[in-house]
Amino acid sequence: MRGVWTALITPFTPNREIDWAAFKTLLEDQESAQVAGVIPCGTTGESPTLSLAEKKQLIEFTKKELVGTSVQIVAGTGSNDTAESIALSAWASSLGVDGILVVTPYYNKPSQSGLELHYRAIADKVSCPVVLYNVPGRTGVSLAPETVTRLASHPNIRAIKEATGNTAISSEIIEQLAFAGVKMDVLSGDDATYLPLLSAGGCGVISVASNLFPRAMVALQRAWETGNVSAAMEIHRRFYPLFRDLFVESNPGPIKAAMKFVGLCDSGLRPPLAPLSSGSESKLLASLSRCGLQSNGGTL
């Protein structure tokens, strides 16, 4: 899972139905930007307020639109119910996705043993790679590096989206994997730690920002991989204000507001998410301007 993987937003119409035309445009832009892959039905896609039928429709639509392209599809299939996660994961695997993204169970607060059992139970029922998704700020529970290392022994568990925002934790995971002699791709789940994690041995990013400027994110990866560290640093510095302010309120509120600003889709969210406050919107608009994005100017 090397490179840039976009955690796709789910555009909605004003009556909060899925805007399929806007979603199609988003997929076309991602393919044009040559991202490594896309992830429908993740946190950025508002998975908690998508019905099961909508999740399946989004995954099927993504697969149909990207058939014949180089863009891979990792479907968000995790929940806080192991049985439910197994069912959707097995369905997505049978559909032929390139992988599944499975978030740590939220609200339940399982122990490390419970987390390991959860992931192994899912991985046993699929034939595609499983990507662990560690985001304790939203779930209330964090995968310990030791647990990640044990899970890496499962042949289907091949990567982790590390979204603690703490590169020391990511570095500890990379260290323990190396010490144990097992392999797993470690990707940043926070755009601000993308470049720092590459420098620590990470493979790429599962990105919110690449909805908005996928070409710049791909350019950062290519610059790093070709040894042009100064160019990678310059891209990071240019877009850091948005790496920060796309999280000025809960994701995906800010990224949807930004996507409306560039003319791609409406900014509507499903409750309980609410539109940005005026203060947050002003801060975001200032950073969009600072980073060179213009109203109705399209993505970069």
CORWOFEN-V225996 format. One record per run of one state. SS is the DSSP state (H for helix, E for strand, C for the rest). FROM is the first residue (numbers start at 1). LEN is the number of residues. If there is no record, write none. Layout:
# CORWOFEN-V225996
ss:SS from:FROM len:LEN
ss:SS from:FROM len:LEN
This chain:
# CORWOFEN-V225996
ss:C from:1 len:2
ss:E from:3 len:5
ss:C from:8 len:4
ss:E from:12 len:1
ss:C from:13 len:5
ss:E from:18 len:1
ss:C from:19 len:1
ss:H from:20 len:14
ss:C from:34 len:3
ss:E from:37 len:3
ss:C from:40 len:7
ss:H from:47 len:3
ss:C from:50 len:2
ss:H from:52 len:14
ss:C from:66 len:6
ss:E from:72 len:5
ss:C from:77 len:5
ss:H from:82 len:14
ss:C from:96 len:3
ss:E from:99 len:5
ss:C from:104 len:8
ss:H from:112 len:12
ss:C from:124 len:5
ss:E from:129 len:6
ss:C from:135 len:1
ss:H from:136 len:4
ss:C from:140 len:5
ss:H from:145 len:7
ss:C from:152 len:5
ss:E from:157 len:6
ss:C from:163 len:4
ss:H from:167 len:14
ss:C from:181 len:4
ss:E from:185 len:4
ss:C from:189 len:2
ss:H from:191 len:9
ss:C from:200 len:4
ss:E from:204 len:4
ss:C from:208 len:1
ss:H from:209 len:3
ss:C from:212 len:2
ss:H from:214 len:12
ss:C from:226 len:3
ss:H from:229 len:17
ss:C from:246 len:7
ss:H from:253 len:9
ss:C from:262 len:16
ss:H from:278 len:13
ss:C from:291 len:10
